[in-house]
C-alpha cells in the first residue's frame, strides 16, 4: 500500500470533522441589506443538508440565518434550525454540537455550551410549532431573529430551489423573497473534510464496478450451433444471453451484485445503479431488466450515496466475447476523449473548454459531437459537479472557471440507439496544479478477473 493510499484509508476510518462555514451566507445577507436567509427542505434537499448537516426525515425542516447587529471576533451571525417533531436531539447533535470549535475534553475543561462555534455563527434548534408548515416556522423565526413581529416588506434571501409554498408563507408574513447564488457557490468548492467523504464513497463505487467486471469475466457464451443457442436466439438474430452461475445473466442480476458490493462498504445505491446492455446501453438512465448478450456493450454507471450524504460517480463499459466493430471503435474514441478532457483540467481553465476538447476528439473519430437525445453520437455534457447532490456546480459545459476544490465527473460517451453505448467516467478533484482521480479502476473493453 502506498503512502497516499494509507493516508486515504486512515482518513476513511478517522474522517475530519464535517462542518459548514455559514459566514458566506451571513455576508450575502448583509451585502443584500436583507433581513435573513431562509432555506426549506427535507434530507434529500442538497442545500439544506449542506448548510445544516442535519440528516433528518423526509419531512421538511427550515433554516434561518441572520447577521448579528454588530459583528465581533466571536460572533458574526445566528442560525436557527426548525426541526420536525421527534428529531430535536438528532438536530442538536448534527447542527449544533458538530459545529462547536474543537476543544480538549477532560476535568476542568469548558463545557459544550462554553465552547464557541467554528465559524462565529451561533446555532440553535427550535422544535416549537412542529404542527405548522416549515415555511410558517421559518417566517416566524426570521421575524423573531430580525427583531420584529413580521417582515414589514424586508427582503429575505433563499436558494432558487425553495419550495413554492414556503415562499408563499414568507410573503404572507411580509417578507420579499429573493434568490441568492451564495449557497451554490459555497457548495462548489469542497473542503478537505468533504473530500474525505467523497473519496470514501468513490472507493466503494469502483468496488461495485469491480464486482460487475468480475461477474462478466466469469460468464460463459453459449456455443454456436447448440440446441440452447437456437432456442435462446432473439427474433432479431441477436446471440442468446450470457450464462453466469448456471443462469442467464440479466442487467438486474448484475445490478444486485453491484449493490451488494456497495452495501458491504457502507454506502447506499440510492437507486442510481444504471446498467444497460445492447441497445439499452444507449439509454442514459436505464434501470430495467435486459438480457446481457455476448458481443454487445454493457454500460455500468454507479452513483451511490455515502452516510454523510455525499455521492460517488463512475462508469465503465465492457463487451464479453466481442468482435470489434462499432463497440471497439467507440471505445477507442471515448478513451481518447477522456484523455483530451483530463489534459485540460486545472485551475483557471474555463469549464466549457473541457467539454469542447472531449467533443472535438469524438468528432475526429467520426462521431457526432452535438447529437440530440435519441440520436447517434455524443448526447450530453462531459461532466458535472458532485457533492451532496449527484449533479451540482460546476458544469463542464457551463460558464465559469475551474477552481481548486471543485469535484467533477469527466464522462465522455457515444451512443447508437440501435446498437448500444460506450461511456467512461471518473470523479476528479481539481487541485492547485492539476487534478486527482479520487478512486481508480482499470480500463479495458474486455472484462478481466482482477486481484
KOLRO-846876 format. One line per 4 residues: number of its first residue (from 1); their letters; for each residue y, z negated, x negated of C-alpha. Coordinates in nm, 2 decimals. Layout:
NUM = a = Y/Z/X | ...
***
This chain:
1 = xxxx = 0.00/0.00/0.00 | 0.34/0.10/-0.14 | 0.63/-0.15/-0.17 | 0.81/0.02/0.11
5 = xxxx = 0.51/0.01/0.34 | 0.46/-0.36/0.25 | 0.82/-0.44/0.33 | 0.80/-0.25/0.67
9 = xxxx = 0.48/-0.43/0.76 | 0.64/-0.77/0.68 | 0.93/-0.68/0.90 | 0.70/-0.60/1.18
13 = xxxx = 0.55/-0.94/1.16 | 0.88/-1.12/1.10 | 1.15/-0.90/1.25 | 1.52/-0.97/1.20
17 = xxxx = 1.70/-1.13/1.50 | 1.78/-0.87/1.76 | 2.14/-0.92/1.87 | 2.41/-0.70/2.02
21 = xxxx = 2.76/-0.72/1.89 | 2.98/-0.73/2.20 | 3.31/-0.71/2.01 | 3.34/-0.33/2.06
25 = xxxx = 3.32/-0.39/2.44 | 3.59/-0.66/2.42 | 3.81/-0.43/2.21 | 3.76/-0.15/2.47
29 = xxxx = 3.87/-0.37/2.75 | 4.17/-0.49/2.55 | 4.27/-0.14/2.45 | 4.25/-0.01/2.81
33 = xxxx = 4.45/-0.31/2.93 | 4.17/-0.37/3.18 | 4.06/-0.70/3.34 | 3.69/-0.68/3.24
37 = xxxx = 3.39/-0.47/3.16 | 3.11/-0.46/3.41 | 2.75/-0.33/3.39 | 2.49/-0.35/3.66
41 = xxxx = 2.12/-0.25/3.64 | 1.76/-0.37/3.60 | 1.54/-0.39/3.30 | 1.50/-0.02/3.30
45 = xxxx = 1.87/0.04/3.26 | 1.93/0.11/2.89 | 2.29/-0.01/2.89 | 2.22/-0.34/3.04
49 = xxxx = 1.91/-0.40/2.83 | 2.11/-0.32/2.51 | 2.41/-0.53/2.60 | 2.22/-0.84/2.73
53 = xxxx = 1.88/-0.82/2.56 | 1.75/-0.95/2.89 | 1.41/-0.81/2.98 | 1.42/-0.94/3.34
57 = xxxx = 1.26/-0.80/3.66 | 1.31/-0.47/3.84 | 1.59/-0.64/4.04 | 1.95/-0.58/3.94
61 = xxxx = 2.15/-0.81/3.71 | 2.51/-0.79/3.63 | 2.70/-0.84/3.30 | 3.07/-0.91/3.29
65 = xxxx = 3.27/-0.92/2.96 | 3.63/-1.02/2.92 | 3.86/-1.08/2.62 | 4.00/-1.43/2.57
69 = xxxx = 4.37/-1.48/2.62 | 4.43/-1.53/2.25 | 4.15/-1.43/2.01 | 4.07/-1.69/1.75
73 = xxxx = 3.84/-1.68/1.44 | 3.56/-1.84/1.65 | 3.61/-1.67/1.99 | 3.73/-1.33/2.09
77 = xxxx = 3.58/-1.30/2.44 | 3.35/-1.43/2.71 | 3.04/-1.27/2.87 | 2.86/-1.38/3.18
81 = xxxx = 2.51/-1.25/3.29 | 2.45/-1.29/3.66 | 2.07/-1.31/3.66 | 1.83/-1.28/3.95
85 = xxxx = 1.66/-1.58/4.11 | 1.38/-1.74/3.91 | 1.49/-1.58/3.59 | 1.76/-1.82/3.47
89 = xxxx = 1.56/-1.97/3.19 | 1.45/-1.64/3.06 | 1.81/-1.52/3.07 | 1.92/-1.83/2.88
93 = xxxx = 1.67/-1.76/2.60 | 1.73/-1.39/2.57 | 2.10/-1.36/2.64 | 2.24/-1.69/2.52
97 = xxxx = 2.02/-1.86/2.27 | 1.92/-1.54/2.08 | 2.29/-1.47/2.03 | 2.37/-1.80/1.86
101 = xxxx = 2.47/-1.79/1.50 | 2.19/-1.88/1.26 | 2.18/-2.25/1.16 | 1.94/-2.48/0.98
105 = xxxx = 1.73/-2.69/1.21 | 1.64/-3.05/1.13 | 1.75/-3.41/1.16 | 2.13/-3.44/1.18
109 = xxxx = 2.19/-3.07/1.22 | 2.40/-2.92/1.50 | 2.25/-2.87/1.85 | 2.23/-2.53/2.00
113 = xxxx = 2.54/-2.60/2.21 | 2.73/-2.68/1.89 | 2.64/-2.35/1.72 | 2.88/-2.06/1.78
117 = xxxx = 2.79/-1.71/1.87 | 2.73/-1.45/1.60 | 3.00/-1.21/1.73 | 3.25/-1.46/1.87
121 = xxxx = 3.18/-1.37/2.23 | 3.07/-1.68/2.42 | 2.78/-1.62/2.66 | 2.67/-1.79/2.97
125 = xxxx = 2.42/-1.73/3.26 | 2.51/-1.77/3.62 | 2.24/-1.80/3.89 | 2.45/-1.89/4.19
129 = xxxx = 2.48/-1.65/4.49 | 2.14/-1.49/4.40 | 2.11/-1.36/4.76 | 2.42/-1.14/4.71
133 = xxxx = 2.41/-0.78/4.57 | 2.46/-0.77/4.19 | 2.78/-0.57/4.24 | 2.92/-0.86/4.46
137 = xxxx = 2.83/-1.11/4.20 | 2.98/-0.90/3.93 | 3.31/-0.87/4.12 | 3.32/-1.24/4.18
141 = xxxx = 3.25/-1.32/3.81 | 3.51/-1.07/3.70 | 3.78/-1.21/3.92 | 3.69/-1.57/3.81
145 = xxxx = 3.70/-1.48/3.44 | 4.02/-1.28/3.48 | 4.18/-1.59/3.64 | 4.23/-1.46/4.00
149 = xxxx = 4.06/-1.46/4.34 | 4.04/-1.08/4.35 | 4.11/-0.77/4.14 | 4.46/-0.71/4.26
153 = xxxx = 4.44/-0.35/4.16 | 4.33/-0.42/3.80 | 4.11/-0.19/3.61 | 3.75/-0.27/3.51
157 = xxxx = 3.56/-0.06/3.26 | 3.20/0.04/3.34 | 2.93/0.27/3.19 | 2.93/0.61/3.35
161 = xxxx = 2.59/0.53/3.50 | 2.69/0.23/3.70 | 2.52/0.23/4.05 | 2.74/0.37/4.32
165 = xxxx = 2.70/0.06/4.54 | 2.81/-0.16/4.26 | 3.12/0.04/4.21 | 3.19/0.01/4.58
169 = xxxx = 3.17/-0.37/4.57 | 3.41/-0.37/4.27 | 3.66/-0.15/4.47 | 3.63/-0.38/4.77
173 = xxxx = 3.72/-0.67/4.55 | 4.04/-0.50/4.45 | 3.93/-0.36/4.11 | 3.96/0.00/4.00
177 = xxxx = 3.65/0.11/3.81 | 3.69/0.35/3.51 | 3.41/0.47/3.29 | 3.40/0.40/2.92
181 = xxxx = 3.21/0.55/2.63 | 3.21/0.22/2.44 | 2.85/0.14/2.52 | 2.71/0.48/2.44
185 = xxxx = 2.90/0.49/2.12 | 2.77/0.15/2.01 | 2.41/0.23/2.10 | 2.40/0.54/1.90
189 = xxxx = 2.41/0.37/1.56 | 2.11/0.13/1.51 | 2.14/-0.20/1.33 | 1.87/-0.30/1.08
193 = xxxx = 1.71/-0.52/1.34 | 1.69/-0.22/1.58 | 1.54/0.00/1.31 | 1.27/-0.26/1.26
197 = xxxx = 1.17/-0.24/1.62 | 1.17/0.14/1.63 | 0.96/0.16/1.31 | 0.71/-0.07/1.47
201 = xxxx = 0.67/0.13/1.78 | 0.68/0.46/1.59 | 0.39/0.34/1.37 | 0.19/0.28/1.69
205 = xxxx = 0.30/0.62/1.82 | 0.15/0.81/1.52 | -0.17/0.59/1.55 | -0.20/0.72/1.90
209 = xxxx = -0.17/1.08/1.77 | -0.43/1.00/1.50 | -0.67/0.88/1.76 | -0.63/1.21/1.96
213 = xxxx = -0.68/1.41/1.64 | -1.00/1.22/1.56 | -1.14/1.29/1.91 | -1.05/1.66/1.88
217 = xxxx = -1.21/1.68/1.54 | -1.53/1.52/1.68 | -1.56/1.78/1.97 | -1.82/2.05/2.00
221 = xxxx = -1.77/2.40/2.12 | -2.05/2.53/2.34 | -2.24/2.81/2.18 | -2.15/3.16/2.30
225 = xxxx = -2.43/3.32/2.50 | -2.59/2.99/2.62 | -2.65/2.93/2.99 | -2.39/2.65/2.97
229 = xxxx = -2.13/2.89/2.84 | -2.20/3.14/3.12 | -2.18/2.86/3.38 | -1.87/2.70/3.23
233 = xxxx = -1.66/3.01/3.16 | -1.34/3.02/3.36 | -1.27/3.30/3.61 | -1.00/3.44/3.37
237 = xxxx = -1.27/3.47/3.09 | -1.14/3.16/2.90 | -1.40/2.97/2.70 | -1.57/2.67/2.85
241 = xxxx = -1.43/2.32/2.78 | -1.50/2.14/2.46 | -1.75/1.86/2.48 | -1.69/1.51/2.34
245 = xxxx = -1.92/1.21/2.37 | -2.15/1.42/2.59 | -1.90/1.52/2.85 | -1.64/1.79/2.89
249 = xxxx = -1.31/1.69/2.73 | -1.00/1.69/2.95 | -0.64/1.61/2.89 | -0.68/1.29/3.10
253 = xxxx = -0.97/1.17/2.88 | -0.77/1.24/2.57 | -0.47/1.06/2.72 | -0.68/0.75/2.79
257 = xxxx = -0.79/0.74/2.42 | -0.42/0.77/2.30 | -0.30/0.50/2.54 | -0.58/0.26/2.43
261 = xxxx = -0.47/0.30/2.07 | -0.11/0.22/2.17 | -0.22/-0.09/2.37 | -0.42/-0.21/2.07
265 = xxxx = -0.10/-0.21/1.87 | 0.11/-0.40/2.13 | 0.31/-0.11/2.29 | 0.30/0.04/2.63
269 = xxxx = 0.26/0.41/2.70 | 0.52/0.38/2.97 | 0.38/0.68/3.15 | 0.51/0.90/2.87
273 = xxxx = 0.19/1.03/2.71 | 0.22/1.41/2.77 | -0.08/1.62/2.68 | -0.11/1.98/2.78
277 = xxxx = -0.39/2.23/2.69 | -0.38/2.60/2.71 | -0.10/2.72/2.95 | -0.02/2.36/3.05
281 = xxxx = 0.09/2.30/2.69 | 0.40/2.51/2.77 | 0.49/2.25/3.03 | 0.72/2.01/2.85
285 = xxxx = 0.63/1.71/3.07 | 0.27/1.78/3.17 | 0.07/1.47/3.28 | -0.20/1.64/3.48
289 = xxxx = -0.57/1.68/3.41 | -0.68/2.01/3.25 | -0.99/2.11/3.06 | -0.94/2.12/2.68
293 = xxxx = -1.08/2.45/2.56 | -1.16/2.59/2.21 | -0.91/2.84/2.07 | -0.62/2.70/2.29
297 = xxxx = -0.33/2.49/2.19 | -0.34/2.12/2.26 | 0.00/1.96/2.26 | 0.04/1.58/2.24
301 = xxxx = 0.38/1.43/2.29 | 0.36/1.05/2.27 | 0.66/0.83/2.36 | 0.56/0.46/2.41
305 = xxxx = 0.79/0.16/2.45 | 0.77/-0.15/2.24 | 0.80/-0.51/2.36 | 1.17/-0.53/2.28
309 = xxxx = 1.24/-0.21/2.49 | 1.27/0.04/2.20 | 1.09/0.37/2.22 | 0.90/0.58/1.97
313 = xxxx = 0.85/0.96/2.00 | 0.63/1.20/1.81 | 0.45/1.53/1.88 | 0.17/1.72/1.72
317 = xxxx = -0.02/2.04/1.82 | -0.38/2.12/1.75 | -0.63/2.41/1.81 | -1.00/2.35/1.79
321 = xxxx = -1.21/2.65/1.67 | -0.90/2.87/1.67 | -0.90/3.24/1.56 | -0.53/3.27/1.46
325 = xxxx = -0.33/3.50/1.68 | -0.03/3.37/1.88 | -0.11/3.00/1.82 | -0.12/3.04/1.44
329 = xxxx = 0.19/3.25/1.43 | 0.38/3.00/1.65 | 0.26/2.70/1.44 | 0.38/2.86/1.11
333 = xxxx = 0.72/2.94/1.28 | 0.76/2.58/1.41 | 0.67/2.43/1.08 | 0.94/2.64/0.91
337 = xxxx = 1.19/2.55/1.18 | 1.12/2.18/1.14 | 1.18/2.20/0.76 | 1.50/2.40/0.82
341 = xxxx = 1.63/2.14/1.06 | 1.54/1.84/0.84 | 1.73/2.01/0.55 | 2.05/1.97/0.75
345 = xxxx = 2.01/1.61/0.84 | 2.26/1.39/0.65 | 2.58/1.20/0.73 | 2.88/1.42/0.82
349 = xxxx = 2.68/1.72/0.93 | 2.77/1.85/1.28 | 2.48/1.76/1.50 | 2.45/2.11/1.65
353 = xxxx = 2.41/2.25/1.31 | 2.06/2.10/1.30 | 1.97/2.28/1.62 | 2.13/2.60/1.50
357 = xxxx = 1.92/2.61/1.19 | 1.59/2.55/1.37 | 1.68/2.82/1.63 | 1.77/3.07/1.36
361 = xxxx = 1.44/3.01/1.18 | 1.24/3.06/1.50 | 1.43/3.38/1.57 | 1.34/3.50/1.22
365 = xxxx = 0.97/3.47/1.32 | 1.03/3.68/1.63 | 1.06/3.41/1.89 | 1.35/3.40/2.15
369 = xxxx = 1.57/3.10/2.03 | 1.75/3.09/2.37 | 1.47/3.11/2.62 | 1.52/2.96/2.96
373 = xxxx = 1.28/2.73/3.14 | 0.95/2.92/3.22 | 1.03/3.19/2.97 | 0.86/3.26/2.64
377 = xxxx = 1.03/3.12/2.33 | 1.23/2.81/2.23 | 1.34/2.64/2.56 | 1.50/2.31/2.46
381 = xxxx = 1.72/2.14/2.21 | 1.60/2.05/1.86 | 1.64/1.67/1.91 | 1.80/1.37/2.07
385 = xxxx = 1.87/1.01/2.00 | 1.61/0.74/2.07 | 1.66/0.37/2.13 | 1.63/0.15/2.44
389 = xxxx = 1.63/0.49/2.63 | 1.40/0.77/2.54 | 1.69/1.01/2.55 | 2.03/0.89/2.43
393 = xxxx = 2.30/0.98/2.19 | 2.33/1.18/1.97 | 2.21/1.51/2.09 | 2.13/1.76/1.82
397 = xxxx = 2.27/2.03/2.04 | 2.59/1.85/2.12 | 2.93/1.76/1.97 | 2.99/1.51/1.70
401 = xxxx = 2.86/1.45/1.35 | 2.56/1.26/1.23 | 2.62/0.91/1.10 | 2.42/0.66/0.91
405 = xxxx = 2.22/0.45/1.17 | 2.16/0.74/1.41 | 1.79/0.77/1.50 | 1.70/1.11/1.63
409 = xxxx = 1.40/1.33/1.70 | 1.35/1.66/1.52 | 1.13/1.87/1.75 | 1.14/2.24/1.75
413 = xxxx = 0.89/2.43/1.96 | 0.79/2.76/2.11 | 0.61/2.83/2.43 | 0.45/3.10/2.63
417 = xxxx = 0.36/3.00/2.99 | 0.06/3.24/2.98 | -0.08/3.11/2.65 | 0.04/2.76/2.56
421 = xxxx = 0.29/2.58/2.34 | 0.34/2.45/1.99 | 0.58/2.16/1.91 | 0.61/1.94/1.60
425 = xxxx = 0.82/1.63/1.63 | 0.91/1.33/1.41 | 1.16/1.05/1.45 | 1.41/1.02/1.17
429 = xxxx = 1.67/0.77/1.07 | 2.00/0.91/0.92 | 2.06/0.72/0.60 | 2.36/0.70/0.37
433 = xxxx = 2.24/1.00/0.17 | 2.00/1.19/0.40 | 1.72/1.08/0.63 | 1.40/0.87/0.65
437 = xxxx = 1.10/0.97/0.86 | 1.02/0.64/1.04 | 0.64/0.70/1.05 | 0.45/1.00/0.93
441 = xxxx = 0.14/1.18/1.04 | -0.01/1.48/0.85 | 0.04/1.83/0.98 | -0.23/2.09/1.04
445 = xxxx = -0.33/2.31/1.33 | -0.70/2.23/1.29 | -0.78/1.87/1.37 | -0.94/1.67/1.10
449 = xxx = -1.11/1.33/1.06 | -0.87/1.13/0.85 | -0.90/0.79/0.69
***
